[in-house]
């Protein structure tokens, strides 16, 4: 299996499967920005919206918001093959199953 480093992620064209979840106009706008800049902008926007109230579990909250769609996309793209998905994610299959249960995936 080929490995892709984080810097290479920006160079991968958006697939039609990914675009089907996002408005085509929005997808074109997102393609002009790095993954990191989109995430940073979204986090900044979220923090602006909550004002000066910062929940004590902010890290966990943000990580859960990112982890759920990541797992969903990888499971979708592997046809639900948990062994393959866990390998791609670099986690143990049992860890993947635990996270799937946490997020309500079947």
N, CA, C and O atoms as a GROMACS GRO file, in nm:
protein
  424
    1UNK      N    1   0.084  -0.117   0.000
    1UNK     CA    2   0.000   0.000   0.000
    1UNK      C    3   0.089   0.124   0.000
    1UNK      O    4   0.186   0.130   0.075
    2UNK      N    5   0.057   0.220  -0.082
    2UNK     CA    6   0.134   0.344  -0.089
    2UNK      C    7   0.099   0.434   0.028
    2UNK      O    8  -0.017   0.444   0.068
    3UNK      N    9   0.202   0.499   0.082
    3UNK     CA   10   0.182   0.593   0.192
    3UNK      C   11   0.180   0.734   0.135
    3UNK      O   12   0.251   0.765   0.040
    4UNK      N   13   0.098   0.819   0.194
    4UNK     CA   14   0.087   0.959   0.154
    4UNK      C   15   0.120   1.042   0.276
    4UNK      O   16   0.058   1.027   0.381
    5UNK      N   17   0.219   1.132   0.262
    5UNK     CA   18   0.251   1.217   0.376
    5UNK      C   19   0.156   1.336   0.379
    5UNK      O   20   0.085   1.364   0.282
    6UNK      N   21   0.154   1.406   0.493
    6UNK     CA   22   0.059   1.515   0.513
    6UNK      C   23   0.074   1.625   0.409
    6UNK      O   24  -0.027   1.682   0.367
    7UNK      N   25   0.196   1.657   0.366
    7UNK     CA   26   0.216   1.763   0.267
    7UNK      C   27   0.156   1.726   0.132
    7UNK      O   28   0.115   1.813   0.055
    8UNK      N   29   0.151   1.597   0.104
    8UNK     CA   30   0.098   1.553  -0.024
    8UNK      C   31  -0.054   1.564  -0.032
    8UNK      O   32  -0.110   1.564  -0.142
    9UNK      N   33  -0.120   1.572   0.083
    9UNK     CA   34  -0.266   1.578   0.083
    9UNK      C   35  -0.319   1.696   0.004
    9UNK      O   36  -0.423   1.686  -0.060
   10UNK      N   37  -0.248   1.809   0.009
   10UNK     CA   38  -0.292   1.928  -0.063
   10UNK      C   39  -0.291   1.907  -0.214
   10UNK      O   40  -0.367   1.971  -0.286
   11UNK      N   41  -0.206   1.818  -0.262
   11UNK     CA   42  -0.187   1.799  -0.405
   11UNK      C   43  -0.285   1.699  -0.466
   11UNK      O   44  -0.290   1.683  -0.588
   12UNK      N   45  -0.363   1.633  -0.381
   12UNK     CA   46  -0.457   1.532  -0.431
   12UNK      C   47  -0.584   1.601  -0.476
   12UNK      O   48  -0.646   1.673  -0.398
   13UNK      N   49  -0.626   1.579  -0.602
   13UNK     CA   50  -0.750   1.642  -0.648
   13UNK      C   51  -0.870   1.585  -0.574
   13UNK      O   52  -0.872   1.467  -0.539
   14UNK      N   53  -0.968   1.668  -0.550
   14UNK     CA   54  -1.090   1.624  -0.483
   14UNK      C   55  -1.162   1.523  -0.570
   14UNK      O   56  -1.180   1.545  -0.690
   15UNK      N   57  -1.204   1.412  -0.510
   15UNK     CA   58  -1.274   1.309  -0.587
   15UNK      C   59  -1.420   1.345  -0.603
   15UNK      O   60  -1.474   1.429  -0.530
   16UNK      N   61  -1.484   1.282  -0.698
   16UNK     CA   62  -1.627   1.308  -0.718
   16UNK      C   63  -1.707   1.258  -0.599
   16UNK      O   64  -1.813   1.313  -0.570
   17UNK      N   65  -1.658   1.154  -0.529
   17UNK     CA   66  -1.728   1.104  -0.410
   17UNK      C   67  -1.729   1.210  -0.301
   17UNK      O   68  -1.831   1.232  -0.235
   18UNK      N   69  -1.616   1.276  -0.282
   18UNK     CA   70  -1.609   1.380  -0.181
   18UNK      C   71  -1.693   1.500  -0.221
   18UNK      O   72  -1.761   1.559  -0.138
   19UNK      N   73  -1.689   1.536  -0.348
   19UNK     CA   74  -1.763   1.652  -0.394
   19UNK      C   75  -1.914   1.633  -0.381
   19UNK      O   76  -1.986   1.732  -0.366
   20UNK      N   77  -1.962   1.509  -0.386
   20UNK     CA   78  -2.106   1.487  -0.376
   20UNK      C   79  -2.161   1.529  -0.241
   20UNK      O   80  -2.281   1.554  -0.228
   21UNK      N   81  -2.074   1.539  -0.139
   21UNK     CA   82  -2.119   1.580  -0.006
   21UNK      C   83  -2.118   1.731   0.011
   21UNK      O   84  -2.177   1.783   0.106
   22UNK      N   85  -2.052   1.801  -0.080
   22UNK     CA   86  -2.033   1.944  -0.068
   22UNK      C   87  -2.088   2.012  -0.193
   22UNK      O   88  -2.072   1.961  -0.305
   23UNK      N   89  -2.151   2.126  -0.173
   23UNK     CA   90  -2.197   2.207  -0.285
   23UNK      C   91  -2.081   2.230  -0.381
   23UNK      O   92  -1.972   2.266  -0.336
   24UNK      N   93  -2.098   2.209  -0.511
   24UNK     CA   94  -1.988   2.224  -0.606
   24UNK      C   95  -1.917   2.360  -0.600
   24UNK      O   96  -1.795   2.368  -0.615
   25UNK      N   97  -1.993   2.466  -0.577
   25UNK     CA   98  -1.931   2.599  -0.566
   25UNK      C   99  -1.843   2.607  -0.442
   25UNK      O  100  -1.732   2.662  -0.447
   26UNK      N  101  -1.890   2.553  -0.332
   26UNK     CA  102  -1.812   2.551  -0.209
   26UNK      C  103  -1.688   2.464  -0.228
   26UNK      O  104  -1.579   2.501  -0.183
   27UNK      N  105  -1.702   2.350  -0.292
   27UNK     CA  106  -1.589   2.261  -0.316
   27UNK      C  107  -1.480   2.331  -0.396
   27UNK      O  108  -1.361   2.316  -0.365
   28UNK      N  109  -1.518   2.408  -0.497
   28UNK     CA  110  -1.419   2.482  -0.577
   28UNK      C  111  -1.347   2.585  -0.491
   28UNK      O  112  -1.226   2.603  -0.504
   29UNK      N  113  -1.419   2.652  -0.403
   29UNK     CA  114  -1.357   2.751  -0.314
   29UNK      C  115  -1.262   2.683  -0.217
   29UNK      O  116  -1.152   2.733  -0.192
   30UNK      N  117  -1.303   2.569  -0.161
   30UNK     CA  118  -1.219   2.496  -0.066
   30UNK      C  119  -1.091   2.445  -0.132
   30UNK      O  120  -0.986   2.442  -0.068
   31UNK      N  121  -1.101   2.406  -0.258
   31UNK     CA  122  -0.984   2.354  -0.330
   31UNK      C  123  -0.872   2.457  -0.344
   31UNK      O  124  -0.757   2.421  -0.368
   32UNK      N  125  -0.905   2.584  -0.328
   32UNK     CA  126  -0.805   2.690  -0.342
   32UNK      C  127  -0.724   2.709  -0.214
   32UNK      O  128  -0.628   2.786  -0.213
   33UNK      N  129  -0.761   2.641  -0.108
   33UNK     CA  130  -0.696   2.659   0.022
   33UNK      C  131  -0.639   2.527   0.072
   33UNK      O  132  -0.688   2.420   0.035
   34UNK      N  133  -0.536   2.534   0.157
   34UNK     CA  134  -0.479   2.413   0.214
   34UNK      C  135  -0.576   2.355   0.318
   34UNK      O  136  -0.662   2.425   0.371
   35UNK      N  137  -0.559   2.230   0.343
   35UNK     CA  138  -0.640   2.161   0.444
   35UNK      C  139  -0.627   2.233   0.579
   35UNK      O  140  -0.726   2.259   0.648
   36UNK      N  141  -0.502   2.264   0.615
   36UNK     CA  142  -0.476   2.329   0.743
   36UNK      C  143  -0.544   2.465   0.753
   36UNK      O  144  -0.597   2.500   0.858
   37UNK      N  145  -0.541   2.542   0.645
   37UNK     CA  146  -0.601   2.676   0.651
   37UNK      C  147  -0.753   2.668   0.663
   37UNK      O  148  -0.814   2.752   0.730
   38UNK      N  149  -0.814   2.569   0.600
   38UNK     CA  150  -0.959   2.551   0.612
   38UNK      C  151  -0.995   2.511   0.755
   38UNK      O  152  -1.090   2.564   0.812
   39UNK      N  153  -0.919   2.419   0.812
   39UNK     CA  154  -0.944   2.376   0.950
   39UNK      C  155  -0.923   2.492   1.046
   39UNK      O  156  -1.004   2.514   1.135
   40UNK      N  157  -0.813   2.567   1.028
   40UNK     CA  158  -0.786   2.680   1.116
   40UNK      C  159  -0.897   2.785   1.107
   40UNK      O  160  -0.940   2.840   1.208
   41UNK      N  161  -0.943   2.812   0.986
   41UNK     CA  162  -1.050   2.911   0.968
   41UNK      C  163  -1.179   2.864   1.036
   41UNK      O  164  -1.249   2.944   1.098
   42UNK      N  165  -1.209   2.736   1.023
   42UNK     CA  166  -1.330   2.683   1.086
   42UNK      C  167  -1.320   2.688   1.238
   42UNK      O  168  -1.417   2.722   1.306
   43UNK      N  169  -1.203   2.655   1.293
   43UNK     CA  170  -1.185   2.662   1.438
   43UNK      C  171  -1.196   2.807   1.485
   43UNK      O  172  -1.260   2.835   1.586
   44UNK      N  173  -1.133   2.899   1.413
   44UNK     CA  174  -1.140   3.042   1.449
   44UNK      C  175  -1.284   3.090   1.448
   44UNK      O  176  -1.327   3.162   1.537
   45UNK      N  177  -1.359   3.049   1.348
   45UNK     CA  178  -1.500   3.088   1.336
   45UNK      C  179  -1.580   3.034   1.454
   45UNK      O  180  -1.663   3.105   1.512
   46UNK      N  181  -1.555   2.908   1.488
   46UNK     CA  182  -1.624   2.846   1.601
   46UNK      C  183  -1.593   2.922   1.730
   46UNK      O  184  -1.684   2.950   1.808
   47UNK      N  185  -1.466   2.954   1.753
   47UNK     CA  186  -1.426   3.027   1.874
   47UNK      C  187  -1.486   3.167   1.876
   47UNK      O  188  -1.523   3.217   1.982
   48UNK      N  189  -1.496   3.232   1.760
   48UNK     CA  190  -1.561   3.363   1.752
   48UNK      C  191  -1.708   3.352   1.794
   48UNK      O  192  -1.761   3.440   1.861
   49UNK      N  193  -1.772   3.244   1.752
   49UNK     CA  194  -1.914   3.225   1.782
   49UNK      C  195  -1.941   3.198   1.929
   49UNK      O  196  -2.045   3.239   1.981
   50UNK      N  197  -1.849   3.130   1.997
   50UNK     CA  198  -1.874   3.100   2.139
   50UNK      C  199  -1.825   3.213   2.229
   50UNK      O  200  -1.849   3.210   2.350
   51UNK      N  201  -1.757   3.311   2.173
   51UNK     CA  202  -1.715   3.428   2.251
   51UNK      C  203  -1.606   3.395   2.350
   51UNK      O  204  -1.509   3.327   2.317
   52UNK      N  205  -1.622   3.444   2.470
   52UNK     CA  206  -1.518   3.424   2.572
   52UNK      C  207  -1.539   3.299   2.655
   52UNK      O  208  -1.459   3.269   2.744
   53UNK      N  209  -1.645   3.226   2.627
   53UNK     CA  210  -1.668   3.100   2.700
   53UNK      C  211  -1.591   2.989   2.630
   53UNK      O  212  -1.619   2.955   2.515
   54UNK      N  213  -1.494   2.932   2.700
   54UNK     CA  214  -1.418   2.820   2.645
   54UNK      C  215  -1.444   2.698   2.732
   54UNK      O  216  -1.401   2.695   2.848
   55UNK      N  217  -1.512   2.597   2.678
   55UNK     CA  218  -1.538   2.477   2.759
   55UNK      C  219  -1.406   2.409   2.797
   55UNK      O  220  -1.308   2.415   2.723
   56UNK      N  221  -1.404   2.344   2.913
   56UNK     CA  222  -1.284   2.278   2.962
   56UNK      C  223  -1.239   2.164   2.872
   56UNK      O  224  -1.121   2.130   2.870
   57UNK      N  225  -1.331   2.105   2.801
   57UNK     CA  226  -1.298   1.991   2.715
   57UNK      C  227  -1.290   2.031   2.568
   57UNK      O  228  -1.326   1.953   2.480
   58UNK      N  229  -1.244   2.151   2.540
   58UNK     CA  230  -1.241   2.203   2.403
   58UNK      C  231  -1.159   2.115   2.309
   58UNK      O  232  -1.202   2.087   2.197
   59UNK      N  233  -1.043   2.070   2.354
   59UNK     CA  234  -0.959   1.984   2.270
   59UNK      C  235  -1.036   1.858   2.229
   59UNK      O  236  -1.040   1.823   2.111
   60UNK      N  237  -1.095   1.792   2.327
   60UNK     CA  238  -1.170   1.669   2.300
   60UNK      C  239  -1.289   1.697   2.208
   60UNK      O  240  -1.317   1.618   2.117
   61UNK      N  241  -1.357   1.806   2.231
   61UNK     CA  242  -1.471   1.845   2.148
   61UNK      C  243  -1.430   1.863   2.001
   61UNK      O  244  -1.494   1.810   1.910
   62UNK      N  245  -1.322   1.938   1.980
   62UNK     CA  246  -1.275   1.963   1.843
   62UNK      C  247  -1.226   1.834   1.779
   62UNK      O  248  -1.257   1.808   1.662
   63UNK      N  249  -1.151   1.754   1.851
   63UNK     CA  250  -1.097   1.629   1.795
   63UNK      C  251  -1.210   1.533   1.758
   63UNK      O  252  -1.203   1.466   1.655
   64UNK      N  253  -1.313   1.526   1.841
   64UNK     CA  254  -1.426   1.440   1.809
   64UNK      C  255  -1.499   1.487   1.683
   64UNK      O  256  -1.544   1.406   1.602
   65UNK      N  257  -1.509   1.618   1.666
   65UNK     CA  258  -1.575   1.673   1.547
   65UNK      C  259  -1.496   1.639   1.420
   65UNK      O  260  -1.556   1.622   1.314
   66UNK      N  261  -1.365   1.630   1.431
   66UNK     CA  262  -1.282   1.596   1.315
   66UNK      C  263  -1.273   1.445   1.294
   66UNK      O  264  -1.271   1.397   1.181
   67UNK      N  265  -1.268   1.370   1.404
   67UNK     CA  266  -1.249   1.226   1.395
   67UNK      C  267  -1.368   1.155   1.332
   67UNK      O  268  -1.351   1.063   1.252
   68UNK      N  269  -1.487   1.195   1.369
   68UNK     CA  270  -1.607   1.126   1.318
   68UNK      C  271  -1.616   1.129   1.166
   68UNK      O  272  -1.635   1.024   1.105
   69UNK      N  273  -1.604   1.247   1.101
   69UNK     CA  274  -1.612   1.245   0.955
   69UNK      C  275  -1.492   1.176   0.890
   69UNK      O  276  -1.506   1.118   0.782
   70UNK      N  277  -1.376   1.180   0.954
   70UNK     CA  278  -1.260   1.108   0.901
   70UNK      C  279  -1.288   0.958   0.898
   70UNK      O  280  -1.268   0.892   0.796
   71UNK      N  281  -1.334   0.906   1.009
   71UNK     CA  282  -1.367   0.763   1.014
   71UNK      C  283  -1.476   0.728   0.914
   71UNK      O  284  -1.468   0.626   0.846
   72UNK      N  285  -1.577   0.812   0.906
   72UNK     CA  286  -1.687   0.787   0.813
   72UNK      C  287  -1.637   0.779   0.669
   72UNK      O  288  -1.673   0.688   0.595
   73UNK      N  289  -1.554   0.874   0.630
   73UNK     CA  290  -1.503   0.875   0.492
   73UNK      C  291  -1.414   0.755   0.462
   73UNK      O  292  -1.424   0.695   0.354
   74UNK      N  293  -1.327   0.718   0.555
   74UNK     CA  294  -1.238   0.604   0.531
   74UNK      C  295  -1.318   0.474   0.525
   74UNK      O  296  -1.293   0.390   0.439
   75UNK      N  297  -1.413   0.458   0.615
   75UNK     CA  298  -1.497   0.337   0.612
   75UNK      C  299  -1.578   0.331   0.482
   75UNK      O  300  -1.594   0.224   0.424
   76UNK      N  301  -1.629   0.445   0.439
   76UNK     CA  302  -1.705   0.451   0.315
   76UNK      C  303  -1.617   0.411   0.195
   76UNK      O  304  -1.660   0.335   0.108
   77UNK      N  305  -1.495   0.463   0.193
   77UNK     CA  306  -1.406   0.440   0.080
   77UNK      C  307  -1.344   0.301   0.080
   77UNK      O  308  -1.293   0.256  -0.022
   78UNK      N  309  -1.348   0.232   0.196
   78UNK     CA  310  -1.298   0.094   0.201
   78UNK      C  311  -1.414  -0.005   0.194
   78UNK      O  312  -1.394  -0.125   0.215
   79UNK      N  313  -1.533   0.044   0.166
   79UNK     CA  314  -1.650  -0.043   0.159
   79UNK      C  315  -1.683  -0.106   0.293
   79UNK      O  316  -1.741  -0.215   0.299
   80UNK      N  317  -1.646  -0.038   0.402
   80UNK     CA  318  -1.674  -0.090   0.535
   80UNK      C  319  -1.572  -0.192   0.585
   80UNK      O  320  -1.590  -0.250   0.692
   81UNK      N  321  -1.467  -0.215   0.509
   81UNK     CA  322  -1.364  -0.311   0.549
   81UNK      C  323  -1.284  -0.252   0.666
   81UNK      O  324  -1.200  -0.164   0.647
   82UNK      N  325  -1.312  -0.302   0.784
   82UNK     CA  326  -1.252  -0.246   0.905
   82UNK      C  327  -1.102  -0.271   0.913
   82UNK      O  328  -1.028  -0.186   0.963
   83UNK      N  329  -1.056  -0.385   0.866
   83UNK     CA  330  -0.912  -0.415   0.869
   83UNK      C  331  -0.838  -0.316   0.780
   83UNK      O  332  -0.737  -0.258   0.820
   84UNK      N  333  -0.890  -0.296   0.660
   84UNK     CA  334  -0.827  -0.202   0.566
   84UNK      C  335  -0.835  -0.059   0.620
   84UNK      O  336  -0.737   0.015   0.613
   85UNK      N  337  -0.951  -0.021   0.672
   85UNK     CA  338  -0.969   0.114   0.725
   85UNK      C  339  -0.873   0.140   0.841
   85UNK      O  340  -0.811   0.246   0.847
   86UNK      N  341  -0.860   0.044   0.932
   86UNK     CA  342  -0.770   0.060   1.046
   86UNK      C  343  -0.626   0.075   1.000
   86UNK      O  344  -0.550   0.153   1.056
   87UNK      N  345  -0.589   0.000   0.898
   87UNK     CA  346  -0.453   0.008   0.844
   87UNK      C  347  -0.427   0.146   0.784
   87UNK      O  348  -0.321   0.205   0.807
   88UNK      N  349  -0.522   0.197   0.708
   88UNK     CA  350  -0.509   0.330   0.649
   88UNK      C  351  -0.497   0.436   0.758
   88UNK      O  352  -0.416   0.528   0.747
   89UNK      N  353  -0.577   0.423   0.862
   89UNK     CA  354  -0.579   0.521   0.971
   89UNK      C  355  -0.459   0.507   1.064
   89UNK      O  356  -0.428   0.598   1.141
   90UNK      N  357  -0.392   0.392   1.058
   90UNK     CA  358  -0.277   0.370   1.145
   90UNK      C  359  -0.317   0.340   1.288
   90UNK      O  360  -0.245   0.372   1.383
   91UNK      N  361  -0.434   0.277   1.303
   91UNK     CA  362  -0.481   0.239   1.436
   91UNK      C  363  -0.516   0.091   1.437
   91UNK      O  364  -0.532   0.029   1.332
   92UNK      N  365  -0.527   0.036   1.556
   92UNK     CA  366  -0.564  -0.103   1.573
   92UNK      C  367  -0.711  -0.122   1.534
   92UNK      O  368  -0.793  -0.033   1.554
   93UNK      N  369  -0.742  -0.238   1.481
   93UNK     CA  370  -0.880  -0.266   1.441
   93UNK      C  371  -0.976  -0.257   1.559
   93UNK      O  372  -1.089  -0.210   1.544
   94UNK      N  373  -0.933  -0.302   1.676
   94UNK     CA  374  -1.018  -0.293   1.794
   94UNK      C  375  -1.042  -0.148   1.834
   94UNK      O  376  -1.151  -0.113   1.881
   95UNK      N  377  -0.942  -0.063   1.816
   95UNK     CA  378  -0.958   0.080   1.843
   95UNK      C  379  -1.061   0.138   1.746
   95UNK      O  380  -1.146   0.218   1.785
   96UNK      N  381  -1.051   0.098   1.620
   96UNK     CA  382  -1.148   0.144   1.520
   96UNK      C  383  -1.289   0.102   1.560
   96UNK      O  384  -1.382   0.183   1.555
   97UNK      N  385  -1.306  -0.021   1.599
   97UNK     CA  386  -1.438  -0.070   1.640
   97UNK      C  387  -1.493   0.009   1.759
   97UNK      O  388  -1.611   0.042   1.764
   98UNK      N  389  -1.406   0.037   1.854
   98UNK     CA  390  -1.445   0.115   1.971
   98UNK      C  391  -1.493   0.254   1.929
   98UNK      O  392  -1.593   0.304   1.980
   99UNK      N  393  -1.421   0.316   1.837
   99UNK     CA  394  -1.457   0.450   1.789
   99UNK      C  395  -1.586   0.444   1.706
   99UNK      O  396  -1.669   0.535   1.714
  100UNK      N  397  -1.603   0.338   1.628
  100UNK     CA  398  -1.726   0.322   1.551
  100UNK      C  399  -1.846   0.314   1.644
  100UNK      O  400  -1.950   0.373   1.617
  101UNK      N  401  -1.831   0.241   1.753
  101UNK     CA  402  -1.938   0.229   1.852
  101UNK      C  403  -1.966   0.365   1.916
  101UNK      O  404  -2.081   0.404   1.934
  102UNK      N  405  -1.860   0.436   1.951
  102UNK     CA  406  -1.872   0.569   2.012
  102UNK      C  407  -1.952   0.663   1.923
  102UNK      O  408  -2.037   0.738   1.973
  103UNK      N  409  -1.926   0.660   1.791
  103UNK     CA  410  -1.991   0.753   1.699
  103UNK      C  411  -2.119   0.697   1.636
  103UNK      O  412  -2.182   0.764   1.554
  104UNK      N  413  -2.158   0.576   1.675
  104UNK     CA  414  -2.284   0.521   1.627
  104UNK      C  415  -2.279   0.463   1.488
  104UNK      O  416  -2.382   0.456   1.421
  105UNK      N  417  -2.160   0.423   1.441
  105UNK     CA  418  -2.149   0.356   1.311
  105UNK      C  419  -2.179   0.209   1.332
  105UNK      O  420  -2.146   0.151   1.436
  106UNK      N  421  -2.243   0.148   1.232
  106UNK     CA  422  -2.270   0.004   1.247
  106UNK      C  423  -2.175  -0.079   1.165
  106UNK      O  424  -2.184  -0.202   1.166
   0.00000   0.00000   0.00000
